[in-house]
């Protein structure tokens, strides 16, 4: 988690790679988000949600080109809030 490379999960099919790139570019453009060409560029990340004691309770791994499931993240935050 956090050190995964996109090359482990991608295909060598250039048409599929190009198609995925175009879809991701369109989504970023629609949201008026800009990327940059600085940094590693192939390391994936994610979100870890901790409880008030510092214990990791929920984790969401990044999937390149896919949006985060915000409903799941909000539900996990509400679950933590109700545990207090």
C-alpha positions in Angstrom: 0.0 0.0 0.0 1.7 3.2 -1.1 4.6 1.5 -2.9 2.6 -0.3 -5.5 3.6 0.4 -9.1 1.1 0.9 -11.9 3.2 -1.3 -14.1 2.3 -4.3 -12.0 -1.4 -3.9 -12.9 -1.4 -2.6 -16.5 -1.5 -4.3 -19.8 1.1 -4.2 -22.6 -1.7 -3.6 -25.1 -0.9 -0.1 -26.5 -4.5 0.4 -27.6 -5.8 -0.3 -24.2 -3.2 2.0 -22.6 -4.0 4.8 -24.9 -7.8 4.4 -24.4 -7.3 4.5 -20.7 -5.1 7.6 -20.9 -7.7 9.4 -23.0 -10.5 8.5 -20.6 -8.5 9.7 -17.6 -7.5 12.9 -19.4 -11.1 13.6 -20.3 -12.2 13.1 -16.7 -9.5 15.4 -15.4 -10.3 18.0 -18.0 -14.1 17.9 -17.1 -13.2 18.5 -13.4 -10.8 21.3 -14.4 -7.9 19.5 -12.7 -4.3 19.8 -13.9 -1.6 17.3 -13.5 2.1 17.8 -13.7 5.1 15.8 -14.9 7.0 16.1 -11.6 7.8 13.2 -9.3 7.7 9.4 -9.6 4.6 9.1 -11.7 4.2 5.4 -11.3 3.7 4.9 -7.6 0.2 4.4 -6.4 -1.2 5.6 -3.1 -4.5 5.7 -1.4 -6.3 6.8 1.8 -6.0 5.4 5.3 -8.5 6.4 7.9 -7.4 6.2 11.6 -9.5 6.1 14.7 -8.9 8.5 17.6 -6.4 6.1 19.1 -4.2 6.1 15.9 -5.3 2.6 14.8 -5.8 2.2 11.1 -9.5 1.3 10.6 -10.2 1.7 6.9 -7.9 1.7 3.8 -8.7 2.5 0.2 -6.0 1.7 -2.4 -5.7 4.0 -5.4 -6.6 2.5 -8.8 -5.0 4.6 -11.5 -7.7 6.2 -13.7 -10.6 5.5 -11.4 -12.3 7.8 -9.0 -12.4 7.2 -5.3 -15.6 5.8 -4.0 -16.6 8.8 -1.9 -19.7 7.0 -0.5 -17.6 4.3 1.1 -15.1 6.9 2.5 -18.0 9.0 4.0 -19.6 5.8 5.4 -16.3 4.8 7.1 -15.9 8.3 8.6 -19.5 8.2 9.9 -18.9 4.7 11.4 -15.9 6.0 13.2 -17.8 9.0 14.4 -20.6 6.8 15.8 -18.0 4.6 17.6 -16.8 7.6 19.8 
